[in-house]
Structures are given as structure tokens and as C-alpha cells.
Amino acid sequence: MDQGLRLAAAVSETRQWDRLMRLARIGAIAGDGVNRQALTALDREARRLMIAWAEEAGASVSVDDAANLWFRVEGRLADAAPVLTGSHMDSQPAGGRFDGMYGVMAGLEVLCALKDSGETLDRPLEVVAWTNEEGSRFAPGCMGSMAWAGVKPLAAFAETRDAEGVRFADALAEQLAAEADLPRRPLGGTVHAYIEAHIEQGPKLEAEGLDIGVVTGIQGSRWFTVTVMGDSTHAGTTPVSLRRDAMQGAVRAIMALNTLTADPTDVLRFTVGSLVVEPGSSNSVAGMVRFTIDLRHPDAAVLAEKGDAIAESIARVIAPCDAKVEERFSATPLRFDPELVASVQGAADALGLRWALMPSGAFHDAQLVASAVPSAMIFVPSHKGISHNPAEFTSATQLAAGTRSLAASLAQQAKITK
Amino acid sequence: MDQGLRLAAAVSETRQWDRLMRLARIGAIAGDGVNRQALTALDREARRLMIAWAEEAGASVSVDDAANLWFRVEGRLADAAPVLTGSHMDSQPAGGRFDGMYGVMAGLEVLCALKDSGETLDRPLEVVAWTNEEGSRFAPGCMGSMAWAGVKPLAAFAETRDAEGVRFADALAEQLAAEADLPRRPLGGTVHAYIEAHIEQGPKLEAEGLDIGVVTGIQGSRWFTVTVMGDSTHAGTTPVSLRRDAMQGAVRAIMALNTLTADPTDVLRFTVGSLVVEPGSSNSVAGMVRFTIDLRHPDAAVLAEKGDAIAESIARVIAPCDAKVEERFSATPLRFDPELVASVQGAADALGLRWALMPSGAFHDAQLVASAVPSAMIFVPSHKGISHNPAEFTSATQLAAGTRSLAASLAQQAKITK
């Protein structure tokens, strides 16, 4: 742990904060927010800045076929499987300054701390920025980590289109062309351990006055798209009894889903976050409504039962409209590697940080990486639990505590004791 | 009524249908639709065709300062106030073949029937094509009838611009210059009675197997915008009990409004046609939802009571969100002249047509003309109630029944009994 503590001591709170604030200017929106979506010119601008800082820290830079961006510092044993940290640099359309970006910046800060401290780890240390974690431009999210971990082939996403009709494959090709000066590395590979730092995005750590959350796993998710079909007619001339009003169909469907997902223990999470109406004219009855369902629970059995009941719950109330329910994505609940979790916990103890074990309510790249590599996560507090929002906030001190914890944990994992 | 019946008998179903189909080629769009907007070259091409047919029927042609187009056949008493029919020739951008155009064509067909039958009416008979009823190129609609009736001076619309930035005054001047060969008549004048034939644009007549609707008035409208404010938080990390979910707030508000506007008589029309969510991401709780309300009823008291209760109905269910209700537009209900309505009804009876009294769900030029002249309307069925859509359809037989009813009603009004 001595090397881990020296590395942690070299973490610079102000450098990390200043760089995060500099990054937040790329795609800045009102109220301290950030709108910097995957595979856009803003994304590329942010990556160029990170690349410059990584090179300054002595890291070699490369990119893989999924446009995941890699920074690597060699260890004492060049052939050893590296330890890996990272997260994502894309944001929600009205996102904050920390979600994802903090985890990549924390990794960069560890690289800088490594250089500043003069330490050398046994294993190589790699930092990755995964492509399109948010899934807000191209659904689903976590495409980069999913493709890297071999959960789905990259080609499976090729025809996905954004709201402007741009194909994912074309946006990816544009990104890779713009970064053609960077060495290309293969997609996938052997990694010794993956530890991702992230803001909690929930209220628990702040409420309990803790420094970090040692994350035990990630609740499962199922995402659906529901399309309600009706007839678009004139709002003034069509009696209500003769309408097939897709908006009213969608309202009935959401009410039925509220009943289906009602949970007195308040663990099940059901969200309709997007709803689009066609033609969307105030004096036309809606002919089509399409809305999303985000359903999450840590228990695979509950998630299966509730998710499987969605289509039938809607079918019971949707007449005289019709509805189509499509599952776009699902992830079973995940438990992180117990030994790695125990080691993160040990590092936090050694640093004198206040921590708690907790599951992650949100979905992260670590969920995908964990299918290929022993993985864990470190959470830092989120003010009032606010996230996916310009008001997202974690203090410089809280962020630095998380990064020190990450540094010590990575150093521990990088040690070859045999 | 004998003269009215003879005039009705001279109405030609095939001539009227063939001419409507010929007109529909001017501005034809996919799926039998028409895009022929006001004061365009297509509008002028359609008017030239109508002018040629009107002259063939022995009518004199003129145009007024608002580019309303007039056809006139003298009566036995040249100085008597004329009876007037007509509608508009402009269409929605993705409109059908019948909305507006049918009413002008029906008027022309009555002129032709008058010539073919050899009848002469006591009063002069005039047919008008009002300028810019749809309001889709230059808002608002009904400019021609509004200016003619003196509801608003023509100059009030001068600076209105279309999507390409063309001023209404310039488009009007271009139209008048292109029709400088036509005699100019004054804007306004004394008219004995106005009867407008139009497609229903609703499903009632077809559903009830009726030939025509004897329109009693135009229902009133109140348009509102409702903004529901919540907090946008992370769909995975925020317990449902701690959310201020604007989407759920909007669903509760719409359910409350469904209760408020429930009408066993199926006369009240409540429509939420547009709903926008922010940030609108599938894994973010909605921070803001804005939706529209279109409320219509023929009874001013009902419209006042229900419209005034909207804000309170929403307020009762909106917690923990907040809501703001804004009224954007209102139009009080209009009752057509009862004697004229009774006379239209009598003519339909004399012709053996199946009819029903009904209010108009949509706005029409007759709403403006009614402020200056005793007015009424005759509706013909709309297949499935579809309108403002290429699929708009009324059969040749149904259109002819409407025109026969119009011919008999106009003949009745043209009679000078004293």
C-alpha cells in the first residue's frame, strides 16, 4: 500500500478541478451544464484536449475501432496485463460537468500523479474514454464498452440513427477519420482489473457525510420503446367518442404501467423520460405517440417479471388505439468482483476515507467491462443526488478524495507479488 | 320551393365532379392531395379555370381589393341585394381536394344549373372565392372574408410575411396585377343572405348515414398551453418517491382534464395535440413538460365554465410538480341566423335529403361573413372525418346532394315575396 499512498499523495486537487472546468466549456450550456454528445465535433474537441494532457503526462495515445480513446503508461513489466481505469466523455443533452468526464479525468490525474511522484507500477496503467455511454444521441448507451468487451459486435450498431438521421457507422467513421493521426489499436484485449470512478448520481453519500462509495454491483435495466397508433383527425370536428387519440392511449398506458410498477419499498425504478407526438399540432388529434420506458431493479427476478408484463398491461387499456412494445436493451443485475471490491475498500481505509458499500443505481461502462475483466467502481458524492442536469455538482475536494482512492486501488492492483 | 326544386334538378353530379378533379390537378401532391396556397401562381391558375367556366355559365366576373373573386348572375330585380354563396380555393400545405374548393365549385354549379334550367331568380346570385382562408401561407386565416365583412381592415395584414419572407401586401399586389384585366369592385357591400357549402371535416354525417348537415353555428374555442415543472434527475438513481417527475405530473393533469371535460352528450371537444418533454432523454426524469389544450363547445357558458376550471383542476393533482396555465386564444361560439337555418332545413326536407342540425367544429369564412350578413352553412359528409390531409374524400353523389340543397336554399332566399 505504500506505493499506493505515495501515488494518492501526488494527486492534485486543483489541477484536476481546473481541467474539469476547462473541459466543461466545450459544449457548455446555461446553468453550468454541458451538452457534448458522442461522436460530435465537440466530443472531438474535448478528446484533443485530453490527448494533449495525456501526452504531457508521458502516456502513449491510441484509438480502437469503436473510437474508444486509450492512454497508456508502461509498467516495470511491459508484457503484463495492464490495470485499467476510465469512463466516458459524452454527456446527456442537458447534462452536467461531472457525469463520465470525472472518471476519465480521474484516470488522467492518476497518470499525472504517477509522473509527478516518480513512481513506476509493475503493470502497465491504461486510461480509457469509452464511446457513447449516454445513448442519448445513438441508443443504446455503452456502445464502446459493449463492443470492447465482446458483449455485442460493433457492427450491430451500424444502422442505428440519431435524431437527424445520421447512421452510427457514419458518425463513427467520421470520428476515426478525424483521429487518423492516432495509432489504431485492436478492439478488446486482456486486462488485469478495471476500476471506474464516477459521481454517485444519487443522494446517499452526501446525506450520510461519506467520502466515497465502494460499489458492490449495478442494478439491472430494461429499456423499451412503446409506439401508440391512433388516427390523426381534426380537433374541432371529431367527437371524442369517435377518436383513436394516440395521446390519450399513451396516457392510459402510462397509468397502467404506474400500477404495474408500484413498489412500496421504493426500489423499483420506472421512468418515461421521452415522449414524441405526431403530427404534434395543437388542433390535430394525435395519430402516433412514441414513448420510452426505463425500468431498473437490483433483483433479476423482479426485473424479469415486471418487464415481461409491460406489453400485456398496455394491451389491456390501449383500445381503440393499438400499441407496439419493443425492448431496446436489457442488462441483468451485476455483482462486481468481490476480491476487487474488498481491495478498493482496503485502499479507502488506508487513506482514512469515510466509505460505504453500495449498489449503483445508474448504469455504467463497468457493467459491460465486468463481463470480460474483474471490475469495480468508486463513487464520489453528488450534491442532492442531482445528475443528468446542469446543476450536477461535486466539490473539488470530494473529487480529489475519489481520485486518491482510485490511485491507491490501481497501484494495489498493479502490484505483481508472485 | 318549385323554382328551387327545378334548379336543384339541373345540378350535374358529373360536371361538378369532373371539374373538381380537374382543379385538383393544379397543385396536386402525392396520395390525391393538393398544395395550392393563397396568392400563388397555382392559385391564379385555378382561378383562371374557374373564371372561364363562370363566363361560360353567363356570369360576370370581378375582383375586389382583397383579391376575393366574384361571379354574378343578374336577377329579375337588378337593384336587389344579392344572395351569396362561396368558400375558398386555397388549401393546406398537405391538404385535400375538397376543403374550400367544394364550396366555390358548388356555387359555380348552381350558376350552371341556373343557365341550364332557364330559370331566373328575383335577386342577383353571387359566388365568391374568399382570399386566404387557410392561413397556412399568411396567418391568420380568413383574411378575405374578414376584410370584406369589415371585421379587420385589409391594411392590418399588409406586413404579415410568409415563410419565405414575402409580405402579404406584396403577394396581394402581385395577384391583383395578374388579374388587372378583371373589373375591380369595391370591398364590402350589401348582401341579402350568405350560404356556404363545405365538407364536414368530421365523421358525424357518414357515421349516421346522413346526406347533409344543416349547420347551426360555429362552436367556440379556447386554446391553452400548460407548462409542468419538475426536476430532471437520473432515472436509475432517484427513488420514485423523491422525484418531481414532470411527465408524471402531465399525465396526472391530463387525467384530471379528462374528468373535467367528460361529456356524456359527446359535444365538448378536449384535445391534447402537442406535448414536448425536456430534456426528453429516455434515462432522465422529465424536468419540464409543455402541452397544449384545444377546448371547443357551441355553448359559450359551457366553454367559459370548463375553460375557467382548467387551472384549478390541474393544481389539485400536480404536486409535487408545479404547473402554469396560459390561454393563447379564444373565440366565442357563433349562432347562425335562425330563420336562414330553418330555411336551409326546409329546402333539404323538400329535396328528400337526410339531414341533421349540427354545429361546425372547424372555423370557416361564414364565421366572419355572419358579422355583416345573415349566414348559414351546409355540410356534406367527410369519409372517416379525415381533412387537412390528402386522404380527404367525399363522393360525387354526396357532393351533388349538397349542391342541390344549396341551389334550393339560394333560390328560396332569392325570392322576393312582398
Interface residues (C-beta under 8 A of the other chain):
Chain A: Q92 P93 A94 E134 G135 S136 A139 G141 E200 Q201 G202 P203 Q219 S221 W223 D231 S232 T233 H234 A235 G236 T237 T238 P239 V240 S241 L242 D245 M247 Q248 V251 I254 M255 N258 D263 D266 V267 L268 R269 F270 T271 V272 G273 S274 L275 V276 V277 P279 G280 S281 S282 N283 S284 V285 A286 T292 I293 D294 R296 S360 G361 A362 F363 S382 G385 I386 S387 H388 N389
Chain B: E200 Q201 G202 P203 K204 A207 Q219 S221 W223 D231 S232 T233 H234 A235 G236 T237 T238 P239 V240 S241 L242 D245 M247 Q248 V251 I254 M255 N258 D263 D266 V267 L268 R269 F270 T271 V272 G273 S274 L275 V277 E278 P279 G280 S281 S282 N283 S284 V285 A286 G287 T292 D294 R296 S360 G361 A362 F363 S382 K384 G385 I386 S387 H388 N389
